[in-house]
Amino acid sequence: MPRLSRWFVRSALAYLMAGFTAGAFILFQKGGAGMPGAWRFHAAHIAWLTIGWSAQLAMGVAFWILPRWFRSPRPRGDVRPAWASWALMNVGLPAAGLGPALRLPDAVALSGQVAVALAGVAFLLHAWPRLKALAGGVEPGGVGDP
């Protein structure tokens, strides 16, 4: 597994733990455990599980498994946008999640959300060239393959 894929998956696991922890605080407060303010972590809980866990895991697996150019010195193409995606994702998610929880200015959460959106665009810029049809437009073993 490539190094960037490992970093995406490790980060996804960290956000899984953080999202479950935020959710546990919310559940404890619902159960009457006397944790005032736990609901402030609701946005972090959602962002960390949906984007931090799910999207980063998908991006890590996609980086690993998307088609490669085997006769190239750089079989995965230019990986700088993918690394930028990982960095933007892991800078933006804490800001987007913790901004409302810590009652920081709205600009903090907004800048985190913009960073996460830019991370998606950067990953798309990396992955798009790797998604191309084979010569003739038919995959081996596909319909219409002689």
LINNORBEL-V559517 format. One record per residue. PSI is psi in radians with two decimals (NA if undefined). Layout:
[[PSI] [PSI]]
This chain:
[[2.30] [2.73] [-0.76] [-0.66] [-0.73] [-0.69] [-0.69] [-0.81] [-0.73] [-0.75] [-0.69] [-0.73] [-0.65] [-0.72] [-0.52] [-0.81] [-0.76] [-0.72] [-0.72] [-0.65] [-0.78] [-0.72] [-0.63] [-0.72] [-0.73] [-0.75] [-0.68] [-0.71] [-0.67] [-0.55] [0.03] [0.45] [0.04] [0.82] [1.37] [2.47] [0.04] [-0.52] [-0.25] [-0.35] [0.12] [-0.75] [-0.70] [-0.74] [-0.82] [-0.84] [-0.74] [-0.57] [-0.69] [-0.76] [-0.85] [-0.76] [-1.08] [-0.92] [-0.74] [-0.63] [-0.76] [-0.70] [-0.70] [-0.74] [-0.68] [-0.73] [-0.67] [-0.73] [-0.27] [2.66] [2.54] [2.80] [1.88] [-0.43] [0.57] [2.53] [-0.37] [1.44] [-0.37] [0.16] [-2.74] [1.97] [-0.06] [-0.73] [-0.58] [-0.72] [-0.69] [-0.65] [-0.81] [-0.78] [-0.81] [-0.69] [-0.76] [-0.08] [-0.67] [-0.66] [-0.78] [-0.68] [-0.75] [-0.62] [-0.75] [-0.30] [-0.97] [-0.60] [-0.65] [0.13] [0.76] [2.90] [2.64] [-0.45] [-0.49] [-0.86] [-0.70] [-0.75] [-0.61] [-0.71] [-0.65] [-0.72] [-0.69] [-0.70] [-0.72] [-0.56] [-0.71] [-0.72] [-0.74] [-0.73] [-0.66] [-0.71] [-0.62] [-0.78] [-0.50] [-0.82] [-0.40] [-0.17] [1.53] [2.64] [2.66] [2.89] [2.28] [-0.18] [0.15] [2.26] [2.60] [2.30] [0.01] [3.13] [2.34] [0.00] [2.17] [NA]]
